[in-house]
Amino acid sequence: MGTRKEWIDAMRKISDPVLGHLSEGTLKENIPAAFHPDRKEYILLEALGRTMCGIAPWLELKEVQGEEKKLQARYRVLARKALASAVDPDSPDYMNFTDGYGQALVDAAFLAHGIVRAPEQLYGLLEEKAKKNAAAALRATRKFTPFVSNWIFFSAMIEAALFVMGESDYDLTRVDYAVNMFENWYAGDGAYGDGPYFHWDYYNSFVIHPMYLDVLRTFQGIRGNYRELLKRCERRAGRYAEVLERLICADGSYPVVGRSVTYRFGAFQLLSQAALEGFLPESLPDEQVRCALTKVIKKVMENEAMFDENGWLQPGVYGYQPDLAEDYISVGSLYLCSSVFLALGLPESHAFWSGPDREFTAQKVWSGKNLCCDHAVD
């Protein structure tokens, strides 16, 4: 239970300010908005959507025992209260799903991804009024035309959530568009371009693979060709997960490259998702991934300046480094780091948690061990 408890403690430390204030209707008055104040109108939905995206599999997990089960029950209630408050027009924390140039689409999509990952706990157990409000809020984002980039998956993920929520007016055109475009943008060796060009950054893990896979998985029952495509995309994603594991240095640090690096260990969402959804390649045992991700989490969180005096995230990779944040980053944006915790959706009995510690790739190489060479995939 030791490592799992460490993950849960880290997840709680990050998510508590968001869920606690939102469940009480006090998020808007408490979340720091001085950093990039021009982003203030988006900050609430950013914080909620990105938090839910990461903690959802743990909320949905049924095989939980002992003290963790009591804790999970409390957070399930907190999360539903938070969601109900966010979509209630009469709430002081009612969120912006319609204003601006389209940022609401982005973060409604992360919230939608959370619902797809926890359909019973985040949506099914809501009161009927909150269910209607949630569906209306997601529909409202259809007013935005996504940029021709990873953004088209935001539109597709909204439709996936509406489908999971039992709404009959989900739009498969938006889904098919995203799927078809990204098939054209596959660059090879497990990576997609973000549009027609490849970018050196972590967006294949922040957005592209995670949303692509879960959109295909959601609609494979009504789009027959999606079943075979899902298998192919899982193989690609497994390769990208393999690359991510190799990017983790022996001390838990990793390359800081490209856009949005202040999402911290959210850069490894896809590696955690590969364990959760069972598409890790044979070369990558579950327990090895656990050890690699744990090392990253500990490395990043050892710097206390990751949080301000009230427990809110601050921009940076290792502590407080505001100049690493682009002008589209707010404090709310930073909560995408929560997506590293997806593997908490696996039960304690799973090999990811129960298997013996294993050195990960960088530890093996830099301690002089002999291991097989790496190979690309198509």
TORKOL-4160 file (C-alpha; in steps of 0.2 Angstrom, whole numbers, padded with zeros to 4 digits, m for minus):
378
<pt num="1" X="0000" Y="0000" Z="0000"/>
<pt num="2" X="0015" Y="0012" Z="0003"/>
<pt num="3" X="0018" Y="0018" Z="m0015"/>
<pt num="4" X="m0001" Y="0019" Z="m0019"/>
<pt num="5" X="m0004" Y="0029" Z="m0003"/>
<pt num="6" X="0010" Y="0041" Z="m0008"/>
<pt num="7" X="0001" Y="0043" Z="m0025"/>
<pt num="8" X="m0016" Y="0046" Z="m0016"/>
<pt num="9" X="m0008" Y="0059" Z="m0004"/>
<pt num="10" X="0000" Y="0068" Z="m0019"/>
<pt num="11" X="m0016" Y="0068" Z="m0029"/>
<pt num="12" X="m0026" Y="0075" Z="m0014"/>
<pt num="13" X="m0013" Y="0089" Z="m0010"/>
<pt num="14" X="m0015" Y="0095" Z="m0028"/>
<pt num="15" X="m0034" Y="0093" Z="m0030"/>
<pt num="16" X="m0040" Y="0098" Z="m0012"/>
<pt num="17" X="m0040" Y="0117" Z="m0015"/>
<pt num="18" X="m0050" Y="0115" Z="m0031"/>
<pt num="19" X="m0063" Y="0102" Z="m0025"/>
<pt num="20" X="m0065" Y="0109" Z="m0008"/>
<pt num="21" X="m0068" Y="0127" Z="m0013"/>
<pt num="22" X="m0079" Y="0122" Z="m0027"/>
<pt num="23" X="m0090" Y="0110" Z="m0017"/>
<pt num="24" X="m0093" Y="0125" Z="m0005"/>
<pt num="25" X="m0096" Y="0138" Z="m0019"/>
<pt num="26" X="m0080" Y="0148" Z="m0014"/>
<pt num="27" X="m0068" Y="0144" Z="m0028"/>
<pt num="28" X="m0070" Y="0160" Z="m0038"/>
<pt num="29" X="m0066" Y="0171" Z="m0023"/>
<pt num="30" X="m0051" Y="0160" Z="m0018"/>
<pt num="31" X="m0042" Y="0154" Z="m0033"/>
<pt num="32" X="m0027" Y="0165" Z="m0037"/>
<pt num="33" X="m0030" Y="0175" Z="m0052"/>
<pt num="34" X="m0015" Y="0188" Z="m0052"/>
<pt num="35" X="m0004" Y="0177" Z="m0063"/>
<pt num="36" X="m0009" Y="0182" Z="m0081"/>
<pt num="37" X="m0025" Y="0191" Z="m0075"/>
<pt num="38" X="m0032" Y="0192" Z="m0093"/>
<pt num="39" X="m0035" Y="0173" Z="m0091"/>
<pt num="40" X="m0047" Y="0176" Z="m0076"/>
<pt num="41" X="m0063" Y="0172" Z="m0086"/>
<pt num="42" X="m0056" Y="0154" Z="m0090"/>
<pt num="43" X="m0047" Y="0150" Z="m0074"/>
<pt num="44" X="m0062" Y="0141" Z="m0065"/>
<pt num="45" X="m0066" Y="0129" Z="m0079"/>
<pt num="46" X="m0048" Y="0125" Z="m0082"/>
<pt num="47" X="m0045" Y="0120" Z="m0064"/>
<pt num="48" X="m0060" Y="0109" Z="m0063"/>
<pt num="49" X="m0059" Y="0101" Z="m0080"/>
<pt num="50" X="m0041" Y="0096" Z="m0078"/>
<pt num="51" X="m0043" Y="0090" Z="m0060"/>
<pt num="52" X="m0057" Y="0079" Z="m0065"/>
<pt num="53" X="m0048" Y="0072" Z="m0080"/>
<pt num="54" X="m0035" Y="0065" Z="m0069"/>
<pt num="55" X="m0044" Y="0059" Z="m0053"/>
<pt num="56" X="m0059" Y="0051" Z="m0063"/>
<pt num="57" X="m0053" Y="0033" Z="m0064"/>
<pt num="58" X="m0049" Y="0032" Z="m0045"/>
<pt num="59" X="m0067" Y="0039" Z="m0042"/>
<pt num="60" X="m0074" Y="0026" Z="m0053"/>
<pt num="61" X="m0064" Y="0011" Z="m0046"/>
<pt num="62" X="m0075" Y="m0002" Z="m0037"/>
<pt num="63" X="m0061" Y="m0013" Z="m0030"/>
<pt num="64" X="m0056" Y="m0002" Z="m0015"/>
<pt num="65" X="m0054" Y="m0008" Z="0003"/>
<pt num="66" X="m0051" Y="m0001" Z="0020"/>
<pt num="67" X="m0047" Y="0017" Z="0023"/>
<pt num="68" X="m0045" Y="0020" Z="0005"/>
<pt num="69" X="m0063" Y="0016" Z="0002"/>
<pt num="70" X="m0068" Y="0028" Z="0015"/>
<pt num="71" X="m0057" Y="0042" Z="0008"/>
<pt num="72" X="m0064" Y="0038" Z="m0010"/>
<pt num="73" X="m0082" Y="0039" Z="m0004"/>
<pt num="74" X="m0078" Y="0057" Z="0003"/>
<pt num="75" X="m0070" Y="0062" Z="m0014"/>
<pt num="76" X="m0084" Y="0055" Z="m0024"/>
<pt num="77" X="m0096" Y="0066" Z="m0015"/>
<pt num="78" X="m0084" Y="0081" Z="m0016"/>
<pt num="79" X="m0082" Y="0079" Z="m0035"/>
<pt num="80" X="m0101" Y="0078" Z="m0038"/>
<pt num="81" X="m0104" Y="0093" Z="m0028"/>
<pt num="82" X="m0090" Y="0102" Z="m0037"/>
<pt num="83" X="m0097" Y="0097" Z="m0054"/>
<pt num="84" X="m0115" Y="0102" Z="m0049"/>
<pt num="85" X="m0109" Y="0119" Z="m0043"/>
<pt num="86" X="m0099" Y="0122" Z="m0059"/>
<pt num="87" X="m0114" Y="0120" Z="m0071"/>
<pt num="88" X="m0128" Y="0128" Z="m0060"/>
<pt num="89" X="m0132" Y="0145" Z="m0067"/>
<pt num="90" X="m0137" Y="0151" Z="m0049"/>
<pt num="91" X="m0120" Y="0145" Z="m0041"/>
<pt num="92" X="m0107" Y="0158" Z="m0037"/>
<pt num="93" X="m0095" Y="0147" Z="m0045"/>
<pt num="94" X="m0105" Y="0144" Z="m0061"/>
<pt num="95" X="m0092" Y="0143" Z="m0075"/>
<pt num="96" X="m0089" Y="0150" Z="m0092"/>
<pt num="97" X="m0094" Y="0138" Z="m0106"/>
<pt num="98" X="m0098" Y="0151" Z="m0119"/>
<pt num="99" X="m0088" Y="0167" Z="m0119"/>
<pt num="100" X="m0071" Y="0171" Z="m0127"/>
<pt num="101" X="m0062" Y="0164" Z="m0142"/>
<pt num="102" X="m0064" Y="0145" Z="m0138"/>
<pt num="103" X="m0054" Y="0142" Z="m0122"/>
<pt num="104" X="m0070" Y="0136" Z="m0114"/>
<pt num="105" X="m0071" Y="0122" Z="m0127"/>
<pt num="106" X="m0053" Y="0116" Z="m0121"/>
<pt num="107" X="m0057" Y="0114" Z="m0103"/>
<pt num="108" X="m0075" Y="0108" Z="m0106"/>
<pt num="109" X="m0067" Y="0094" Z="m0115"/>
<pt num="110" X="m0055" Y="0090" Z="m0101"/>
<pt num="111" X="m0071" Y="0089" Z="m0090"/>
<pt num="112" X="m0080" Y="0079" Z="m0103"/>
<pt num="113" X="m0065" Y="0067" Z="m0103"/>
<pt num="114" X="m0067" Y="0065" Z="m0084"/>
<pt num="115" X="m0085" Y="0060" Z="m0086"/>
<pt num="116" X="m0080" Y="0047" Z="m0100"/>
<pt num="117" X="m0068" Y="0040" Z="m0087"/>
<pt num="118" X="m0080" Y="0040" Z="m0073"/>
<pt num="119" X="m0098" Y="0039" Z="m0080"/>
<pt num="120" X="m0106" Y="0033" Z="m0065"/>
<pt num="121" X="m0098" Y="0042" Z="m0051"/>
<pt num="122" X="m0096" Y="0059" Z="m0060"/>
<pt num="123" X="m0112" Y="0059" Z="m0069"/>
<pt num="124" X="m0124" Y="0044" Z="m0066"/>
<pt num="125" X="m0126" Y="0049" Z="m0047"/>
<pt num="126" X="m0129" Y="0067" Z="m0050"/>
<pt num="127" X="m0146" Y="0074" Z="m0046"/>
<pt num="128" X="m0157" Y="0076" Z="m0062"/>
<pt num="129" X="m0156" Y="0095" Z="m0062"/>
<pt num="130" X="m0137" Y="0094" Z="m0062"/>
<pt num="131" X="m0137" Y="0081" Z="m0076"/>
<pt num="132" X="m0147" Y="0093" Z="m0087"/>
<pt num="133" X="m0136" Y="0107" Z="m0082"/>
<pt num="134" X="m0121" Y="0097" Z="m0086"/>
<pt num="135" X="m0127" Y="0092" Z="m0103"/>
<pt num="136" X="m0133" Y="0110" Z="m0107"/>
<pt num="137" X="m0115" Y="0116" Z="m0103"/>
<pt num="138" X="m0106" Y="0104" Z="m0114"/>
<pt num="139" X="m0118" Y="0107" Z="m0128"/>
<pt num="140" X="m0115" Y="0126" Z="m0127"/>
<pt num="141" X="m0097" Y="0124" Z="m0132"/>
<pt num="142" X="m0103" Y="0119" Z="m0149"/>
<pt num="143" X="m0103" Y="0137" Z="m0154"/>
<pt num="144" X="m0084" Y="0136" Z="m0155"/>
<pt num="145" X="m0075" Y="0131" Z="m0171"/>
<pt num="146" X="m0059" Y="0122" Z="m0165"/>
<pt num="147" X="m0042" Y="0126" Z="m0173"/>
<pt num="148" X="m0036" Y="0113" Z="m0185"/>
<pt num="149" X="m0025" Y="0105" Z="m0173"/>
<pt num="150" X="m0026" Y="0095" Z="m0157"/>
<pt num="151" X="m0042" Y="0106" Z="m0153"/>
<pt num="152" X="m0052" Y="0095" Z="m0165"/>
<pt num="153" X="m0051" Y="0082" Z="m0151"/>
<pt num="154" X="m0059" Y="0094" Z="m0139"/>
<pt num="155" X="m0075" Y="0094" Z="m0150"/>
<pt num="156" X="m0074" Y="0075" Z="m0152"/>
<pt num="157" X="m0073" Y="0073" Z="m0133"/>
<pt num="158" X="m0088" Y="0084" Z="m0129"/>
<pt num="159" X="m0098" Y="0072" Z="m0141"/>
<pt num="160" X="m0091" Y="0057" Z="m0132"/>
<pt num="161" X="m0097" Y="0063" Z="m0115"/>
<pt num="162" X="m0114" Y="0067" Z="m0122"/>
<pt num="163" X="m0115" Y="0050" Z="m0129"/>
<pt num="164" X="m0109" Y="0042" Z="m0112"/>
<pt num="165" X="m0122" Y="0053" Z="m0103"/>
<pt num="166" X="m0136" Y="0045" Z="m0114"/>
<pt num="167" X="m0140" Y="0061" Z="m0124"/>
<pt num="168" X="m0147" Y="0057" Z="m0141"/>
<pt num="169" X="m0141" Y="0072" Z="m0150"/>
<pt num="170" X="m0122" Y="0068" Z="m0150"/>
<pt num="171" X="m0114" Y="0073" Z="m0166"/>
<pt num="172" X="m0103" Y="0060" Z="m0175"/>
<pt num="173" X="m0098" Y="0072" Z="m0188"/>
<pt num="174" X="m0086" Y="0081" Z="m0176"/>
<pt num="175" X="m0080" Y="0064" Z="m0170"/>
<pt num="176" X="m0076" Y="0057" Z="m0188"/>
<pt num="177" X="m0068" Y="0073" Z="m0193"/>
<pt num="178" X="m0055" Y="0072" Z="m0178"/>
<pt num="179" X="m0052" Y="0054" Z="m0182"/>
<pt num="180" X="m0050" Y="0056" Z="m0201"/>
<pt num="181" X="m0038" Y="0071" Z="m0199"/>
<pt num="182" X="m0027" Y="0063" Z="m0186"/>
<pt num="183" X="m0025" Y="0048" Z="m0197"/>
<pt num="184" X="m0018" Y="0059" Z="m0210"/>
<pt num="185" X="m0006" Y="0067" Z="m0197"/>
<pt num="186" X="0002" Y="0052" Z="m0190"/>
<pt num="187" X="0020" Y="0055" Z="m0191"/>
<pt num="188" X="0027" Y="0037" Z="m0187"/>
<pt num="189" X="0035" Y="0029" Z="m0172"/>
<pt num="190" X="0020" Y="0032" Z="m0161"/>
<pt num="191" X="0019" Y="0051" Z="m0164"/>
<pt num="192" X="0006" Y="0062" Z="m0172"/>
<pt num="193" X="0009" Y="0079" Z="m0179"/>
<pt num="194" X="m0002" Y="0093" Z="m0171"/>
<pt num="195" X="m0009" Y="0097" Z="m0188"/>
<pt num="196" X="0001" Y="0094" Z="m0203"/>
<pt num="197" X="0017" Y="0097" Z="m0194"/>
<pt num="198" X="0026" Y="0088" Z="m0180"/>
<pt num="199" X="0030" Y="0098" Z="m0164"/>
<pt num="200" X="0043" Y="0094" Z="m0151"/>
<pt num="201" X="0032" Y="0095" Z="m0136"/>
<pt num="202" X="0022" Y="0083" Z="m0125"/>
<pt num="203" X="0005" Y="0086" Z="m0133"/>
<pt num="204" X="0004" Y="0068" Z="m0139"/>
<pt num="205" X="0003" Y="0064" Z="m0121"/>
<pt num="206" X="m0007" Y="0080" Z="m0115"/>
<pt num="207" X="m0021" Y="0078" Z="m0128"/>
<pt num="208" X="m0019" Y="0068" Z="m0144"/>
<pt num="209" X="m0016" Y="0050" Z="m0139"/>
<pt num="210" X="m0027" Y="0050" Z="m0123"/>
<pt num="211" X="m0042" Y="0058" Z="m0131"/>
<pt num="212" X="m0040" Y="0049" Z="m0148"/>
<pt num="213" X="m0040" Y="0032" Z="m0139"/>
<pt num="214" X="m0055" Y="0036" Z="m0128"/>
<pt num="215" X="m0065" Y="0043" Z="m0142"/>
<pt num="216" X="m0063" Y="0028" Z="m0152"/>
<pt num="217" X="m0066" Y="0016" Z="m0137"/>
<pt num="218" X="m0082" Y="0026" Z="m0134"/>
<pt num="219" X="m0089" Y="0025" Z="m0151"/>
<pt num="220" X="m0083" Y="0008" Z="m0157"/>
<pt num="221" X="m0099" Y="0000" Z="m0154"/>
<pt num="222" X="m0108" Y="0011" Z="m0167"/>
<pt num="223" X="m0094" Y="0014" Z="m0179"/>
<pt num="224" X="m0088" Y="m0003" Z="m0184"/>
<pt num="225" X="m0072" Y="0003" Z="m0192"/>
<pt num="226" X="m0066" Y="0011" Z="m0176"/>
<pt num="227" X="m0063" Y="m0007" Z="m0168"/>
<pt num="228" X="m0048" Y="m0010" Z="m0179"/>
<pt num="229" X="m0043" Y="0007" Z="m0179"/>
<pt num="230" X="m0042" Y="0007" Z="m0160"/>
<pt num="231" X="m0031" Y="m0008" Z="m0160"/>
<pt num="232" X="m0019" Y="0001" Z="m0172"/>
<pt num="233" X="m0020" Y="0017" Z="m0162"/>
<pt num="234" X="m0016" Y="0007" Z="m0146"/>
<pt num="235" X="m0001" Y="0000" Z="m0154"/>
<pt num="236" X="0005" Y="0017" Z="m0158"/>
<pt num="237" X="0001" Y="0024" Z="m0141"/>
<pt num="238" X="0010" Y="0009" Z="m0133"/>
<pt num="239" X="0026" Y="0014" Z="m0142"/>
<pt num="240" X="0024" Y="0033" Z="m0137"/>
<pt num="241" X="0022" Y="0027" Z="m0119"/>
<pt num="242" X="0038" Y="0017" Z="m0121"/>
<pt num="243" X="0047" Y="0033" Z="m0127"/>
<pt num="244" X="0040" Y="0042" Z="m0112"/>
<pt num="245" X="0047" Y="0030" Z="m0100"/>
<pt num="246" X="0064" Y="0031" Z="m0108"/>
<pt num="247" X="0063" Y="0050" Z="m0106"/>
<pt num="248" X="0062" Y="0048" Z="m0087"/>
<pt num="249" X="0080" Y="0051" Z="m0080"/>
<pt num="250" X="0087" Y="0040" Z="m0066"/>
<pt num="251" X="0084" Y="0054" Z="m0054"/>
<pt num="252" X="0066" Y="0057" Z="m0060"/>
<pt num="253" X="0069" Y="0073" Z="m0070"/>
<pt num="254" X="0064" Y="0073" Z="m0088"/>
<pt num="255" X="0068" Y="0084" Z="m0104"/>
<pt num="256" X="0059" Y="0101" Z="m0103"/>
<pt num="257" X="0055" Y="0104" Z="m0121"/>
<pt num="258" X="0041" Y="0113" Z="m0130"/>
<pt num="259" X="0024" Y="0121" Z="m0126"/>
<pt num="260" X="0015" Y="0120" Z="m0109"/>
<pt num="261" X="0029" Y="0112" Z="m0099"/>
<pt num="262" X="0021" Y="0120" Z="m0083"/>
<pt num="263" X="0009" Y="0106" Z="m0084"/>
<pt num="264" X="0023" Y="0096" Z="m0075"/>
<pt num="265" X="0021" Y="0077" Z="m0074"/>
<pt num="266" X="0005" Y="0079" Z="m0084"/>
<pt num="267" X="0017" Y="0076" Z="m0098"/>
<pt num="268" X="0016" Y="0057" Z="m0093"/>
<pt num="269" X="m0003" Y="0056" Z="m0094"/>
<pt num="270" X="m0001" Y="0044" Z="m0109"/>
<pt num="271" X="0011" Y="0032" Z="m0099"/>
<pt num="272" X="m0001" Y="0031" Z="m0084"/>
<pt num="273" X="m0016" Y="0029" Z="m0096"/>
<pt num="274" X="m0007" Y="0014" Z="m0105"/>
<pt num="275" X="m0006" Y="0005" Z="m0088"/>
<pt num="276" X="m0024" Y="0009" Z="m0084"/>
<pt num="277" X="m0031" Y="0003" Z="m0101"/>
<pt num="278" X="m0019" Y="m0011" Z="m0103"/>
<pt num="279" X="m0009" Y="m0006" Z="m0119"/>
<pt num="280" X="0008" Y="m0006" Z="m0112"/>
<pt num="281" X="0020" Y="m0015" Z="m0124"/>
<pt num="282" X="0028" Y="m0031" Z="m0118"/>
<pt num="283" X="0044" Y="m0023" Z="m0116"/>
<pt num="284" X="0037" Y="m0012" Z="m0102"/>
<pt num="285" X="0031" Y="m0021" Z="m0086"/>
<pt num="286" X="0018" Y="m0013" Z="m0076"/>
<pt num="287" X="0028" Y="m0012" Z="m0060"/>
<pt num="288" X="0043" Y="m0004" Z="m0070"/>
<pt num="289" X="0031" Y="0010" Z="m0076"/>
<pt num="290" X="0025" Y="0012" Z="m0057"/>
<pt num="291" X="0043" Y="0015" Z="m0052"/>
<pt num="292" X="0047" Y="0027" Z="m0066"/>
<pt num="293" X="0031" Y="0038" Z="m0063"/>
<pt num="294" X="0034" Y="0037" Z="m0044"/>
<pt num="295" X="0051" Y="0044" Z="m0046"/>
<pt num="296" X="0045" Y="0058" Z="m0057"/>
<pt num="297" X="0031" Y="0063" Z="m0045"/>
<pt num="298" X="0043" Y="0063" Z="m0030"/>
<pt num="299" X="0056" Y="0073" Z="m0040"/>
<pt num="300" X="0043" Y="0086" Z="m0045"/>
<pt num="301" X="0035" Y="0088" Z="m0028"/>
<pt num="302" X="0050" Y="0088" Z="m0018"/>
<pt num="303" X="0052" Y="0107" Z="m0022"/>
<pt num="304" X="0039" Y="0115" Z="m0010"/>
<pt num="305" X="0038" Y="0130" Z="m0021"/>
<pt num="306" X="0027" Y="0120" Z="m0032"/>
<pt num="307" X="0013" Y="0127" Z="m0021"/>
<pt num="308" X="0009" Y="0144" Z="m0014"/>
<pt num="309" X="0006" Y="0147" Z="0005"/>
<pt num="310" X="m0012" Y="0142" Z="0003"/>
<pt num="311" X="m0009" Y="0126" Z="m0007"/>
<pt num="312" X="m0013" Y="0132" Z="m0024"/>
<pt num="313" X="m0001" Y="0126" Z="m0039"/>
<pt num="314" X="0011" Y="0139" Z="m0045"/>
<pt num="315" X="0019" Y="0140" Z="m0063"/>
<pt num="316" X="0035" Y="0130" Z="m0065"/>
<pt num="317" X="0042" Y="0113" Z="m0068"/>
<pt num="318" X="0053" Y="0112" Z="m0052"/>
<pt num="319" X="0046" Y="0124" Z="m0040"/>
<pt num="320" X="0041" Y="0142" Z="m0045"/>
<pt num="321" X="0047" Y="0147" Z="m0062"/>
<pt num="322" X="0034" Y="0159" Z="m0070"/>
<pt num="323" X="0044" Y="0163" Z="m0085"/>
<pt num="324" X="0042" Y="0145" Z="m0091"/>
<pt num="325" X="0023" Y="0148" Z="m0093"/>
<pt num="326" X="0016" Y="0154" Z="m0110"/>
<pt num="327" X="0004" Y="0169" Z="m0110"/>
<pt num="328" X="m0011" Y="0156" Z="m0111"/>
<pt num="329" X="m0007" Y="0148" Z="m0094"/>
<pt num="330" X="m0016" Y="0153" Z="m0079"/>
<pt num="331" X="m0016" Y="0144" Z="m0062"/>
<pt num="332" X="m0031" Y="0134" Z="m0067"/>
<pt num="333" X="m0021" Y="0127" Z="m0082"/>
<pt num="334" X="m0008" Y="0119" Z="m0071"/>
<pt num="335" X="m0020" Y="0106" Z="m0064"/>
<pt num="336" X="m0017" Y="0096" Z="m0079"/>
<pt num="337" X="m0003" Y="0088" Z="m0069"/>
<pt num="338" X="m0017" Y="0078" Z="m0061"/>
<pt num="339" X="m0018" Y="0067" Z="m0076"/>
<pt num="340" X="m0002" Y="0057" Z="m0070"/>
<pt num="341" X="m0013" Y="0049" Z="m0057"/>
<pt num="342" X="m0024" Y="0039" Z="m0070"/>
<pt num="343" X="m0016" Y="0023" Z="m0064"/>
<pt num="344" X="m0025" Y="0025" Z="m0047"/>
<pt num="345" X="m0040" Y="0018" Z="m0057"/>
<pt num="346" X="m0031" Y="0001" Z="m0056"/>
<pt num="347" X="m0035" Y="m0010" Z="m0040"/>
<pt num="348" X="m0022" Y="m0013" Z="m0027"/>
<pt num="349" X="m0021" Y="m0031" Z="m0033"/>
<pt num="350" X="m0015" Y="m0026" Z="m0050"/>
<pt num="351" X="0003" Y="m0029" Z="m0055"/>
<pt num="352" X="0005" Y="m0011" Z="m0057"/>
<pt num="353" X="0004" Y="m0009" Z="m0038"/>
<pt num="354" X="0007" Y="m0027" Z="m0032"/>
<pt num="355" X="0022" Y="m0031" Z="m0042"/>
<pt num="356" X="0040" Y="m0030" Z="m0035"/>
<pt num="357" X="0050" Y="m0014" Z="m0039"/>
<pt num="358" X="0059" Y="m0014" Z="m0055"/>
<pt num="359" X="0073" Y="m0002" Z="m0061"/>
<pt num="360" X="0066" Y="0008" Z="m0076"/>
<pt num="361" X="0076" Y="0011" Z="m0092"/>
<pt num="362" X="0087" Y="0025" Z="m0087"/>
<pt num="363" X="0092" Y="0017" Z="m0070"/>
<pt num="364" X="0097" Y="0001" Z="m0079"/>
<pt num="365" X="0107" Y="0010" Z="m0093"/>
<pt num="366" X="0116" Y="0022" Z="m0081"/>
<pt num="367" X="0120" Y="0009" Z="m0068"/>
<pt num="368" X="0129" Y="m0001" Z="m0082"/>
<pt num="369" X="0117" Y="m0015" Z="m0085"/>
<pt num="370" X="0116" Y="m0023" Z="m0102"/>
<pt num="371" X="0099" Y="m0022" Z="m0111"/>
<pt num="372" X="0091" Y="m0023" Z="m0128"/>
<pt num="373" X="0092" Y="m0009" Z="m0140"/>
<pt num="374" X="0077" Y="0002" Z="m0144"/>
<pt num="375" X="0067" Y="0000" Z="m0161"/>
<pt num="376" X="0054" Y="0011" Z="m0169"/>
<pt num="377" X="0037" Y="0006" Z="m0175"/>
<pt num="378" X="0027" Y="0010" Z="m0191"/>
